[in-house]
């Protein structure tokens, strides 16, 4: 937890939050809003207007309607790491390739909105771990593993929470931080 006096640690080490430090909470909360479609559509329009860069191109309309991406999202929501998902592993530039970043974002967003059946997370995580270990970088495989476990980096977590709250300023702040962190 990220408040003064909070303690986080393992048997080997304990880290306490102070006014000068913050222990980052990686657990992803659940969405509380009724419908994220409107805020997500506004975000997509903003990304298209600003031609935000990705390792997969800058045509956001084409990306949003890419059958390969929607098929991967449908597979992940069904708890599968099939060809539609593995197609993206290792694709694009970066230490965590852009396709992997997209998959980690999909898994995280699907968990956030409750679209992934929790009983299917274990097999999905095992499938993603096995495929990622063969098809992408070790670092990227770790990010995918954490996404399957319901853990997200602060920028992604902040983006989802701001979308859930229809907080346009929060979304833009998180987007700005995300834009400074890698290719996708």
N, CA and C atoms as an extended XYZ file, in Angstrom:
552
Properties=species:S:1:pos:R:3:atomname:S:1:resname:S:1:resid:I:1 pbc="F F F"
N         0.840       -1.196        0.000 N   UNK     1
C         0.000        0.000        0.000 CA  UNK     1
C         0.867        1.234        0.000 C   UNK     1
N         0.415        2.312       -0.567 N   UNK     2
C         1.254        3.479       -0.729 CA  UNK     2
C         0.913        4.623        0.191 C   UNK     2
N         0.826        4.406        1.475 N   UNK     3
C         0.564        5.507        2.385 CA  UNK     3
C         1.624        5.500        3.479 C   UNK     3
N         1.880        6.653        4.104 N   UNK     4
C         2.928        6.721        5.122 CA  UNK     4
C         2.719        5.681        6.204 C   UNK     4
N         3.809        5.006        6.545 N   UNK     5
C         3.765        4.015        7.598 CA  UNK     5
C         3.421        2.618        7.101 C   UNK     5
N         3.023        2.481        5.854 N   UNK     6
C         2.688        1.158        5.328 CA  UNK     6
C         3.950        0.320        5.247 C   UNK     6
N         3.812       -0.949        5.484 N   UNK     7
C         4.949       -1.846        5.451 CA  UNK     7
C         4.706       -2.888        4.374 C   UNK     7
N         5.731       -3.115        3.588 N   UNK     8
C         5.670       -4.100        2.520 CA  UNK     8
C         6.964       -4.876        2.579 C   UNK     8
N         6.913       -6.191        2.434 N   UNK     9
C         8.173       -6.892        2.448 CA  UNK     9
C         8.038       -8.389        2.354 C   UNK     9
N         9.189       -9.043        2.428 N   UNK    10
C         9.284      -10.494        2.414 CA  UNK    10
C         9.998      -10.895        3.679 C   UNK    10
N        10.291      -12.159        3.811 N   UNK    11
C        11.005      -12.608        5.003 CA  UNK    11
C        12.408      -12.021        5.060 C   UNK    11
N        12.969      -11.608        3.925 N   UNK    12
C        14.330      -11.092        3.891 CA  UNK    12
C        14.412       -9.593        4.113 C   UNK    12
N        13.346       -8.847        3.769 N   UNK    13
C        13.449       -7.399        3.823 CA  UNK    13
C        12.069       -6.790        4.033 C   UNK    13
N        12.028       -5.687        4.744 N   UNK    14
C        10.785       -4.943        4.938 CA  UNK    14
C        11.040       -3.510        4.506 C   UNK    14
N        10.143       -2.966        3.706 N   UNK    15
C        10.253       -1.587        3.247 CA  UNK    15
C         9.056       -0.835        3.784 C   UNK    15
N         9.292        0.268        4.446 N   UNK    16
C         8.197        1.067        4.998 CA  UNK    16
C         8.050        2.349        4.197 C   UNK    16
N         6.786        2.742        3.937 N   UNK    17
C         6.554        4.025        3.279 CA  UNK    17
C         6.853        5.143        4.259 C   UNK    17
N         7.440        6.224        3.737 N   UNK    18
C         7.686        7.428        4.517 CA  UNK    18
C         7.197        8.590        3.671 C   UNK    18
N         7.196        9.809        4.226 N   UNK    19
C         6.807       10.951        3.396 CA  UNK    19
C         7.697       11.127        2.165 C   UNK    19
N         8.937       10.604        2.208 N   UNK    20
C         9.864       10.754        1.091 CA  UNK    20
C         9.892        9.547        0.154 C   UNK    20
N         9.311        8.443        0.562 N   UNK    21
C         9.288        7.247       -0.280 CA  UNK    21
C         7.865        6.713       -0.330 C   UNK    21
N         7.613        5.907       -1.311 N   UNK    22
C         6.291        5.338       -1.479 CA  UNK    22
C         6.439        3.880       -1.888 C   UNK    22
N         5.789        2.987       -1.165 N   UNK    23
C         5.793        1.577       -1.530 CA  UNK    23
C         4.692        1.412       -2.568 C   UNK    23
N         5.081        0.965       -3.748 N   UNK    24
C         4.135        0.869       -4.854 CA  UNK    24
C         3.284       -0.383       -4.740 C   UNK    24
N         1.985       -0.220       -4.854 N   UNK    25
C         1.041       -1.336       -4.838 CA  UNK    25
C         0.791       -1.774       -6.276 C   UNK    25
N         1.141       -3.019       -6.591 N   UNK    26
C         1.002       -3.512       -7.952 CA  UNK    26
C        -0.322       -4.214       -8.217 C   UNK    26
N        -1.072       -4.523       -7.150 N   UNK    27
C        -2.337       -5.243       -7.344 CA  UNK    27
C        -3.321       -4.371       -8.115 C   UNK    27
N        -3.931       -4.960       -9.101 N   UNK    28
C        -4.880       -4.248       -9.945 CA  UNK    28
C        -6.254       -4.272       -9.281 C   UNK    28
N        -6.860       -3.107       -9.094 N   UNK    29
C        -8.223       -3.117       -8.541 CA  UNK    29
C        -9.210       -3.571       -9.618 C   UNK    29
N       -10.443       -3.743       -9.229 N   UNK    30
C       -11.493       -4.070      -10.199 CA  UNK    30
C       -12.171       -2.776      -10.623 C   UNK    30
N       -12.626       -2.736      -11.863 N   UNK    31
C       -13.362       -1.566      -12.357 CA  UNK    31
C       -14.635       -1.407      -11.541 C   UNK    31
N       -14.980       -0.164      -11.268 N   UNK    32
C       -16.199        0.110      -10.514 CA  UNK    32
C       -17.251        0.802      -11.359 C   UNK    32
N       -16.823        1.370      -12.488 N   UNK    33
C       -17.741        2.084      -13.366 CA  UNK    33
C       -18.651        1.124      -14.117 C   UNK    33
N       -19.774        1.670      -14.599 N   UNK    34
C       -20.733        0.843      -15.318 CA  UNK    34
C       -20.280        0.533      -16.735 C   UNK    34
N       -19.670        1.506      -17.405 N   UNK    35
C       -19.341        1.326      -18.812 CA  UNK    35
C       -18.079        2.112      -19.150 C   UNK    35
N       -17.064        1.412      -19.590 N   UNK    36
C       -15.811        2.067      -19.976 CA  UNK    36
C       -15.762        2.368      -21.462 C   UNK    36
N       -16.820        2.022      -22.181 N   UNK    37
C       -16.816        2.214      -23.630 CA  UNK    37
C       -16.621        3.694      -24.003 C   UNK    37
N       -17.353        4.585      -23.365 N   UNK    38
C       -17.244        6.015      -23.669 CA  UNK    38
C       -15.851        6.562      -23.412 C   UNK    38
N       -15.316        6.382      -22.190 N   UNK    39
C       -13.958        6.880      -21.934 CA  UNK    39
C       -12.903        6.227      -22.832 C   UNK    39
N       -13.059        4.939      -23.120 N   UNK    40
C       -12.086        4.271      -24.002 CA  UNK    40
C       -12.173        4.818      -25.423 C   UNK    40
N       -13.378        5.103      -25.887 N   UNK    41
C       -13.561        5.673      -27.223 CA  UNK    41
C       -12.930        7.062      -27.292 C   UNK    41
N       -13.106        7.860      -26.232 N   UNK    42
C       -12.483        9.188      -26.184 CA  UNK    42
C       -10.962        9.074      -26.194 C   UNK    42
N       -10.427        8.094      -25.459 N   UNK    43
C        -8.979        7.885      -25.435 CA  UNK    43
C        -8.484        7.502      -26.823 C   UNK    43
N        -9.173        6.597      -27.480 N   UNK    44
C        -8.775        6.185      -28.829 CA  UNK    44
C        -8.803        7.366      -29.795 C   UNK    44
N        -9.818        8.204      -29.687 N   UNK    45
C        -9.901        9.390      -30.549 CA  UNK    45
C        -8.720       10.323      -30.277 C   UNK    45
N        -8.366       10.494      -29.015 N   UNK    46
C        -7.224       11.346      -28.655 CA  UNK    46
C        -5.932       10.773      -29.250 C   UNK    46
N        -5.740        9.465      -29.123 N   UNK    47
C        -4.540        8.829      -29.657 CA  UNK    47
C        -4.465        8.998      -31.173 C   UNK    47
N        -5.608        8.882      -31.836 N   UNK    48
C        -5.646        9.061      -33.293 CA  UNK    48
C        -5.334       10.508      -33.668 C   UNK    48
N        -5.929       11.476      -32.939 N   UNK    49
C        -5.690       12.901      -33.231 CA  UNK    49
C        -4.229       13.279      -33.052 C   UNK    49
N        -3.629       12.769      -31.998 N   UNK    50
C        -2.245       13.146      -31.690 CA  UNK    50
C        -1.234       12.245      -32.404 C   UNK    50
N        -1.738       11.249      -33.121 N   UNK    51
C        -0.897       10.291      -33.834 CA  UNK    51
C         0.180        9.729      -32.910 C   UNK    51
N        -0.276        9.309      -31.733 N   UNK    52
C         0.633        8.729      -30.747 CA  UNK    52
C         1.366        7.549      -31.366 C   UNK    52
N         2.649        7.481      -31.122 N   UNK    53
C         3.454        6.446      -31.748 CA  UNK    53
C         3.327        5.127      -30.995 C   UNK    53
N         3.442        4.071      -31.740 N   UNK    54
C         3.536        2.729      -31.179 CA  UNK    54
C         4.540        1.977      -32.025 C   UNK    54
N         4.961        0.854      -31.549 N   UNK    55
C         5.816       -0.002      -32.352 CA  UNK    55
C         5.018       -0.756      -33.405 C   UNK    55
N         3.712       -0.515      -33.430 N   UNK    56
C         2.839       -1.194      -34.392 CA  UNK    56
C         2.246       -0.235      -35.407 C   UNK    56
N         2.683        1.012      -35.400 N   UNK    57
C         2.168        2.007      -36.337 CA  UNK    57
C         1.396        3.091      -35.612 C   UNK    57
N         1.020        4.119      -36.353 N   UNK    58
C         0.336        5.276      -35.758 CA  UNK    58
C        -1.107        5.414      -36.228 C   UNK    58
N        -1.589        4.495      -37.043 N   UNK    59
C        -2.963        4.566      -37.521 CA  UNK    59
C        -3.854        3.862      -36.499 C   UNK    59
N        -4.321        4.648      -35.529 N   UNK    60
C        -5.068        4.088      -34.404 CA  UNK    60
C        -6.394        3.477      -34.820 C   UNK    60
N        -7.035        4.030      -35.825 N   UNK    61
C        -8.287        3.460      -36.295 CA  UNK    61
C        -8.046        2.060      -36.855 C   UNK    61
N        -6.999        1.925      -37.656 N   UNK    62
C        -6.669        0.612      -38.214 CA  UNK    62
C        -6.273       -0.367      -37.112 C   UNK    62
N        -5.484        0.101      -36.134 N   UNK    63
C        -5.082       -0.775      -35.031 CA  UNK    63
C        -6.301       -1.243      -34.233 C   UNK    63
N        -7.205       -0.331      -33.936 N   UNK    64
C        -8.380       -0.674      -33.140 CA  UNK    64
C        -9.284       -1.674      -33.846 C   UNK    64
N        -9.238       -1.681      -35.171 N   UNK    65
C       -10.086       -2.577      -35.948 CA  UNK    65
C        -9.332       -3.750      -36.551 C   UNK    65
N        -8.088       -3.922      -36.168 N   UNK    66
C        -7.262       -5.007      -36.693 CA  UNK    66
C        -7.816       -6.349      -36.199 C   UNK    66
N        -8.208       -7.191      -37.123 N   UNK    67
C        -8.795       -8.486      -36.781 CA  UNK    67
C        -7.832       -9.321      -35.947 C   UNK    67
N        -6.530       -9.209      -36.223 N   UNK    68
C        -5.551       -9.981      -35.456 CA  UNK    68
C        -5.546       -9.546      -33.987 C   UNK    68
N        -5.724       -8.243      -33.739 N   UNK    69
C        -5.780       -7.770      -32.353 CA  UNK    69
C        -7.090       -8.155      -31.678 C   UNK    69
N        -8.199       -7.979      -32.372 N   UNK    70
C        -9.488       -8.328      -31.761 CA  UNK    70
C        -9.580       -9.832      -31.522 C   UNK    70
N        -9.006      -10.635      -32.414 N   UNK    71
C        -8.998      -12.088      -32.213 CA  UNK    71
C        -8.180      -12.454      -30.977 C   UNK    71
N        -7.049      -11.773      -30.785 N   UNK    72
C        -6.228      -12.032      -29.601 CA  UNK    72
C        -6.994      -11.663      -28.333 C   UNK    72
N        -7.684      -10.530      -28.349 N   UNK    73
C        -8.471      -10.123      -27.170 CA  UNK    73
C        -9.570      -11.134      -26.876 C   UNK    73
N       -10.244      -11.617      -27.917 N   UNK    74
C       -11.299      -12.622      -27.725 CA  UNK    74
C       -10.722      -13.913      -27.152 C   UNK    74
N        -9.560      -14.334      -27.645 N   UNK    75
C        -8.924      -15.546      -27.128 CA  UNK    75
C        -8.549      -15.376      -25.665 C   UNK    75
N        -7.936      -14.251      -25.329 N   UNK    76
C        -7.546      -14.010      -23.945 CA  UNK    76
C        -8.766      -13.983      -23.025 C   UNK    76
N        -9.836      -13.350      -23.467 N   UNK    77
C       -11.057      -13.291      -22.656 CA  UNK    77
C       -11.632      -14.681      -22.429 C   UNK    77
N       -11.409      -15.579      -23.379 N   UNK    78
C       -11.886      -16.954      -23.243 CA  UNK    78
C       -10.887      -17.830      -22.477 C   UNK    78
N        -9.764      -17.228      -22.054 N   UNK    79
C        -8.769      -17.968      -21.284 CA  UNK    79
C        -7.820      -18.787      -22.135 C   UNK    79
N        -7.697      -18.440      -23.405 N   UNK    80
C        -6.823      -19.188      -24.307 CA  UNK    80
C        -5.591      -18.361      -24.682 C   UNK    80
N        -4.481      -19.057      -24.838 N   UNK    81
C        -3.272      -18.442      -25.402 CA  UNK    81
C        -2.973      -19.210      -26.685 C   UNK    81
N        -3.863      -19.069      -27.657 N   UNK    82
C        -3.779      -19.801      -28.908 CA  UNK    82
C        -2.979      -19.026      -29.951 C   UNK    82
N        -3.094      -19.425      -31.227 N   UNK    83
C        -2.348      -18.764      -32.302 CA  UNK    83
C        -2.651      -17.276      -32.406 C   UNK    83
N        -3.885      -16.882      -32.111 N   UNK    84
C        -4.245      -15.460      -32.173 CA  UNK    84
C        -3.428      -14.655      -31.163 C   UNK    84
N        -3.110      -15.268      -30.041 N   UNK    85
C        -2.316      -14.605      -28.995 CA  UNK    85
C        -0.827      -14.723      -29.313 C   UNK    85
N        -0.364      -15.930      -29.591 N   UNK    86
C         1.074      -16.119      -29.808 CA  UNK    86
C         1.577      -15.393      -31.057 C   UNK    86
N         0.671      -15.064      -31.970 N   UNK    87
C         1.039      -14.274      -33.147 CA  UNK    87
C         1.735      -12.971      -32.744 C   UNK    87
N         1.350      -12.383      -31.616 N   UNK    88
C         1.867      -11.082      -31.201 CA  UNK    88
C         3.138      -11.160      -30.368 C   UNK    88
N         3.449      -12.348      -29.828 N   UNK    89
C         4.615      -12.470      -28.963 CA  UNK    89
C         5.906      -12.212      -29.744 C   UNK    89
N         6.714      -11.305      -29.219 N   UNK    90
C         8.000      -10.989      -29.827 CA  UNK    90
C         7.939      -10.046      -31.012 C   UNK    90
N         6.751       -9.571      -31.396 N   UNK    91
C         6.613       -8.687      -32.564 CA  UNK    91
C         6.913       -7.235      -32.198 C   UNK    91
N         7.646       -6.580      -33.060 N   UNK    92
C         7.899       -5.154      -32.901 CA  UNK    92
C         9.166       -4.862      -32.134 C   UNK    92
N         9.476       -3.557      -32.057 N   UNK    93
C        10.721       -3.137      -31.414 CA  UNK    93
C        10.606       -3.122      -29.894 C   UNK    93
N        11.752       -3.046      -29.268 N   UNK    94
C        11.801       -2.815      -27.834 CA  UNK    94
C        12.298       -4.003      -27.035 C   UNK    94
N        12.766       -3.707      -25.832 N   UNK    95
C        13.209       -4.745      -24.900 CA  UNK    95
C        12.019       -5.613      -24.511 C   UNK    95
N        10.861       -4.977      -24.417 N   UNK    96
C         9.598       -5.711      -24.345 CA  UNK    96
C         8.924       -5.383      -25.671 C   UNK    96
N         8.980       -6.294      -26.630 N   UNK    97
C         8.451       -5.992      -27.964 CA  UNK    97
C         7.013       -5.470      -27.927 C   UNK    97
N         6.701       -4.624      -28.889 N   UNK    98
C         5.407       -3.938      -28.924 CA  UNK    98
C         4.223       -4.894      -28.855 C   UNK    98
N         4.288       -6.002      -29.555 N   UNK    99
C         3.189       -6.969      -29.511 CA  UNK    99
C         2.974       -7.519      -28.116 C   UNK    99
N         4.061       -7.719      -27.388 N   UNK   100
C         3.968       -8.201      -26.006 CA  UNK   100
C         3.346       -7.140      -25.105 C   UNK   100
N         3.731       -5.878      -25.336 N   UNK   101
C         3.150       -4.782      -24.559 CA  UNK   101
C         1.640       -4.734      -24.763 C   UNK   101
N         1.213       -4.934      -26.007 N   UNK   102
C        -0.216       -4.930      -26.315 CA  UNK   102
C        -0.905       -6.092      -25.606 C   UNK   102
N        -0.305       -7.278      -25.643 N   UNK   103
C        -0.899       -8.433      -24.972 CA  UNK   103
C        -0.987       -8.228      -23.461 C   UNK   103
N         0.092       -7.695      -22.869 N   UNK   104
C         0.069       -7.437      -21.428 CA  UNK   104
C        -1.028       -6.421      -21.097 C   UNK   104
N        -1.175       -5.400      -21.950 N   UNK   105
C        -2.241       -4.422      -21.744 CA  UNK   105
C        -3.617       -5.044      -21.879 C   UNK   105
N        -3.781       -5.935      -22.867 N   UNK   106
C        -5.073       -6.612      -23.039 CA  UNK   106
C        -5.416       -7.453      -21.823 C   UNK   106
N        -4.452       -8.248      -21.371 N   UNK   107
C        -4.689       -9.112      -20.209 CA  UNK   107
C        -5.060       -8.259      -19.003 C   UNK   107
N        -4.302       -7.192      -18.801 N   UNK   108
C        -4.548       -6.314      -17.653 CA  UNK   108
C        -5.922       -5.670      -17.742 C   UNK   108
N        -6.264       -5.138      -18.910 N   UNK   109
C        -7.567       -4.491      -19.079 CA  UNK   109
C        -8.708       -5.496      -18.922 C   UNK   109
N        -8.550       -6.693      -19.480 N   UNK   110
C        -9.587       -7.717      -19.357 CA  UNK   110
C        -9.784       -8.131      -17.904 C   UNK   110
N        -8.691       -8.251      -17.166 N   UNK   111
C        -8.809       -8.551      -15.724 CA  UNK   111
C        -9.482       -7.401      -15.000 C   UNK   111
N        -9.116       -6.190      -15.342 N   UNK   112
C        -9.663       -5.000      -14.683 CA  UNK   112
C       -11.183       -4.933      -14.807 C   UNK   112
N       -11.698       -5.234      -15.988 N   UNK   113
C       -13.149       -5.147      -16.198 CA  UNK   113
C       -13.870       -6.459      -15.897 C   UNK   113
N       -13.127       -7.469      -15.431 N   UNK   114
C       -13.748       -8.736      -15.071 CA  UNK   114
C       -14.134       -9.595      -16.261 C   UNK   114
N       -13.513       -9.363      -17.408 N   UNK   115
C       -13.858      -10.118      -18.618 CA  UNK   115
C       -13.096      -11.435      -18.734 C   UNK   115
N       -12.153      -11.677      -17.833 N   UNK   116
C       -11.429      -12.940      -17.825 CA  UNK   116
C       -11.931      -13.725      -16.624 C   UNK   116
N       -12.396      -14.920      -16.876 N   UNK   117
C       -12.890      -15.806      -15.823 CA  UNK   117
C       -11.722      -16.157      -14.897 C   UNK   117
N       -11.795      -15.799      -13.612 N   UNK   118
C       -10.681      -16.080      -12.699 CA  UNK   118
C       -10.284      -17.555      -12.655 C   UNK   118
N       -11.228      -18.466      -12.897 N   UNK   119
C       -10.882      -19.888      -12.883 CA  UNK   119
C       -10.003      -20.268      -14.070 C   UNK   119
N        -9.931      -19.404      -15.082 N   UNK   120
C        -9.114      -19.689      -16.261 CA  UNK   120
C        -7.765      -18.980      -16.227 C   UNK   120
N        -7.517      -18.195      -15.217 N   UNK   121
C        -6.264      -17.441      -15.161 CA  UNK   121
C        -5.058      -18.365      -15.049 C   UNK   121
N        -5.114      -19.392      -14.217 N   UNK   122
C        -3.979      -20.299      -14.048 CA  UNK   122
C        -3.556      -20.936      -15.357 C   UNK   122
N        -4.485      -21.609      -16.066 N   UNK   123
C        -4.092      -22.192      -17.355 CA  UNK   123
C        -3.644      -21.143      -18.374 C   UNK   123
N        -4.282      -19.978      -18.375 N   UNK   124
C        -3.862      -18.915      -19.284 CA  UNK   124
C        -2.440      -18.490      -18.951 C   UNK   124
N        -2.159      -18.289      -17.681 N   UNK   125
C        -0.820      -17.876      -17.262 CA  UNK   125
C         0.214      -18.928      -17.683 C   UNK   125
N        -0.099      -20.203      -17.485 N   UNK   126
C         0.828      -21.263      -17.875 CA  UNK   126
C         1.058      -21.270      -19.381 C   UNK   126
N        -0.009      -21.074      -20.146 N   UNK   127
C         0.123      -21.045      -21.610 CA  UNK   127
C         0.941      -19.858      -22.071 C   UNK   127
N         0.667      -18.686      -21.507 N   UNK   128
C         1.414      -17.486      -21.875 CA  UNK   128
C         2.873      -17.638      -21.467 C   UNK   128
N         3.114      -18.159      -20.248 N   UNK   129
C         4.491      -18.353      -19.793 CA  UNK   129
C         5.262      -19.275      -20.738 C   UNK   129
N         4.646      -20.396      -21.121 N   UNK   130
C         5.319      -21.356      -21.994 CA  UNK   130
C         5.609      -20.744      -23.364 C   UNK   130
N         4.627      -20.068      -23.941 N   UNK   131
C         4.818      -19.468      -25.267 CA  UNK   131
C         5.799      -18.311      -25.205 C   UNK   131
N         5.678      -17.467      -24.179 N   UNK   132
C         6.550      -16.298      -24.074 CA  UNK   132
C         8.004      -16.726      -23.909 C   UNK   132
N         8.235      -17.775      -23.140 N   UNK   133
C         9.596      -18.252      -22.934 CA  UNK   133
C        10.290      -18.654      -24.223 C   UNK   133
N         9.516      -19.061      -25.216 N   UNK   134
C        10.080      -19.468      -26.511 CA  UNK   134
C        10.121      -18.332      -27.510 C   UNK   134
N         9.208      -17.374      -27.399 N   UNK   135
C         8.993      -16.426      -28.487 CA  UNK   135
C         9.386      -14.976      -28.201 C   UNK   135
N         9.767      -14.668      -26.975 N   UNK   136
C        10.068      -13.267      -26.678 CA  UNK   136
C        11.164      -13.165      -25.626 C   UNK   136
N        11.433      -11.967      -25.174 N   UNK   137
C        12.494      -11.728      -24.201 CA  UNK   137
C        12.069      -12.174      -22.807 C   UNK   137
N        13.041      -12.442      -21.961 N   UNK   138
C        12.744      -12.845      -20.589 CA  UNK   138
C        11.995      -11.742      -19.840 C   UNK   138
N        12.410      -10.496      -20.053 N   UNK   139
C        11.751       -9.376      -19.379 CA  UNK   139
C        10.287       -9.283      -19.789 C   UNK   139
N        10.041       -9.426      -21.068 N   UNK   140
C         8.680       -9.350      -21.563 CA  UNK   140
C         7.848      -10.509      -21.017 C   UNK   140
N         8.430      -11.694      -20.962 N   UNK   141
C         7.723      -12.853      -20.401 CA  UNK   141
C         7.331      -12.580      -18.949 C   UNK   141
N         8.195      -11.894      -18.198 N   UNK   142
C         7.871      -11.546      -16.802 CA  UNK   142
C         6.682      -10.583      -16.736 C   UNK   142
N         6.688       -9.554      -17.594 N   UNK   143
C         5.564       -8.615      -17.612 CA  UNK   143
C         4.254       -9.340      -17.929 C   UNK   143
N         4.293      -10.267      -18.880 N   UNK   144
C         3.095      -11.027      -19.225 CA  UNK   144
C         2.658      -11.904      -18.054 C   UNK   144
N         3.605      -12.505      -17.389 N   UNK   145
C         3.319      -13.328      -16.210 CA  UNK   145
C         2.618      -12.484      -15.137 C   UNK   145
N         3.150      -11.305      -14.861 N   UNK   146
C         2.545      -10.441      -13.845 CA  UNK   146
C         1.158       -9.967      -14.269 C   UNK   146
N         0.980       -9.669      -15.554 N   UNK   147
C        -0.343       -9.263      -16.036 CA  UNK   147
C        -1.361      -10.376      -15.782 C   UNK   147
N        -0.960      -11.614      -16.048 N   UNK   148
C        -1.863      -12.748      -15.803 CA  UNK   148
C        -2.178      -12.891      -14.315 C   UNK   148
N        -1.259      -12.504      -13.453 N   UNK   149
C        -1.473      -12.581      -12.009 CA  UNK   149
C        -2.269      -11.391      -11.468 C   UNK   149
N        -2.635      -10.463      -12.353 N   UNK   150
C        -3.419       -9.311      -11.903 CA  UNK   150
C        -2.573       -8.193      -11.336 C   UNK   150
N        -1.339       -8.115      -11.794 N   UNK   151
C        -0.435       -7.066      -11.345 CA  UNK   151
C        -0.112       -6.170      -12.527 C   UNK   151
N        -0.006       -4.869      -12.270 N   UNK   152
C         0.268       -3.925      -13.351 CA  UNK   152
C         1.182       -2.822      -12.853 C   UNK   152
N         1.994       -2.302      -13.776 N   UNK   153
C         2.836       -1.156      -13.462 CA  UNK   153
C         1.969        0.067      -13.192 C   UNK   153
N         2.520        1.011      -12.473 N   UNK   154
C         1.766        2.188      -12.050 CA  UNK   154
C         1.106        2.958      -13.170 C   UNK   154
N         1.798        3.125      -14.294 N   UNK   155
C         1.238        3.929      -15.391 CA  UNK   155
C         0.007        3.252      -15.985 C   UNK   155
N         0.079        1.945      -16.180 N   UNK   156
C        -1.056        1.204      -16.749 CA  UNK   156
C        -2.207        1.180      -15.757 C   UNK   156
N        -1.873        0.917      -14.505 N   UNK   157
C        -2.884        0.899      -13.432 CA  UNK   157
C        -3.572        2.258      -13.341 C   UNK   157
N        -2.791        3.324      -13.349 N   UNK   158
C        -3.349        4.680      -13.259 CA  UNK   158
C        -4.252        4.986      -14.452 C   UNK   158
N        -3.853        4.531      -15.644 N   UNK   159
C        -4.652        4.751      -16.849 CA  UNK   159
C        -6.014        4.071      -16.712 C   UNK   159
N        -6.014        2.820      -16.284 N   UNK   160
C        -7.280        2.090      -16.162 CA  UNK   160
C        -8.187        2.700      -15.095 C   UNK   160
N        -7.618        3.053      -13.968 N   UNK   161
C        -8.415        3.663      -12.897 CA  UNK   161
C        -8.995        4.995      -13.365 C   UNK   161
N        -8.195        5.806      -14.068 N   UNK   162
C        -8.689        7.093      -14.574 CA  UNK   162
C        -9.791        6.881      -15.617 C   UNK   162
N        -9.637        5.898      -16.487 N   UNK   163
C       -10.695        5.581      -17.456 CA  UNK   163
C       -11.973        5.179      -16.730 C   UNK   163
N       -11.824        4.362      -15.708 N   UNK   164
C       -12.971        3.890      -14.932 CA  UNK   164
C       -13.710        5.048      -14.268 C   UNK   164
N       -12.972        6.050      -13.865 N   UNK   165
C       -13.567        7.223      -13.197 CA  UNK   165
C       -13.979        8.316      -14.178 C   UNK   165
N       -13.772        8.072      -15.469 N   UNK   166
C       -14.006        9.093      -16.511 CA  UNK   166
C       -13.244       10.367      -16.192 C   UNK   166
N       -12.016       10.189      -15.688 N   UNK   167
C       -11.139       11.291      -15.296 CA  UNK   167
C       -10.202       11.617      -16.456 C   UNK   167
N       -10.626       12.540      -17.317 N   UNK   168
C        -9.860       12.869      -18.526 CA  UNK   168
C        -8.458       13.366      -18.192 C   UNK   168
N        -8.322       14.176      -17.165 N   UNK   169
C        -6.999       14.681      -16.777 CA  UNK   169
C        -6.102       13.547      -16.319 C   UNK   169
N        -6.638       12.648      -15.517 N   UNK   170
C        -5.877       11.489      -15.053 CA  UNK   170
C        -5.455       10.596      -16.202 C   UNK   170
N        -6.350       10.420      -17.183 N   UNK   171
C        -6.026        9.612      -18.361 CA  UNK   171
C        -4.883       10.253      -19.120 C   UNK   171
N        -4.961       11.562      -19.352 N   UNK   172
C        -3.901       12.254      -20.102 CA  UNK   172
C        -2.576       12.239      -19.347 C   UNK   172
N        -2.622       12.377      -18.021 N   UNK   173
C        -1.389       12.306      -17.228 CA  UNK   173
C        -0.754       10.921      -17.349 C   UNK   173
N        -1.570        9.872      -17.211 N   UNK   174
C        -1.043        8.508      -17.332 CA  UNK   174
C        -0.536        8.257      -18.746 C   UNK   174
N        -1.255        8.761      -19.724 N   UNK   175
C        -0.857        8.612      -21.123 CA  UNK   175
C         0.491        9.291      -21.370 C   UNK   175
N         0.690       10.469      -20.797 N   UNK   176
C         1.956       11.178      -20.943 CA  UNK   176
C         3.102       10.341      -20.386 C   UNK   176
N         2.907        9.768      -19.197 N   UNK   177
C         3.944        8.928      -18.607 CA  UNK   177
C         4.195        7.676      -19.441 C   UNK   177
N         3.127        7.053      -19.921 N   UNK   178
C         3.275        5.873      -20.772 CA  UNK   178
C         4.036        6.206      -22.052 C   UNK   178
N         3.764        7.381      -22.624 N   UNK   179
C         4.425        7.795      -23.862 CA  UNK   179
C         5.916        7.979      -23.719 C   UNK   179
N         6.376        8.192      -22.505 N   UNK   180
C         7.806        8.369      -22.252 CA  UNK   180
C         8.486        7.054      -21.870 C   UNK   180
N         7.730        5.975      -21.912 N   UNK   181
C         8.236        4.676      -21.414 CA  UNK   181
C         8.198        3.639      -22.519 C   UNK   181
N         9.093        3.698      -23.455 N   UNK   182
C         9.216        2.661      -24.471 CA  UNK   182
C         8.506        2.976      -25.778 C   UNK   182
N         8.490        1.985      -26.659 N   UNK   183
C         7.945        2.160      -27.999 CA  UNK   183
C         6.431        2.041      -28.064 C   UNK   183
N         5.803        1.304      -27.166 N   UNK   184
C         4.346        1.112      -27.252 CA  UNK   184
C         3.702        1.547      -25.963 C   UNK   184
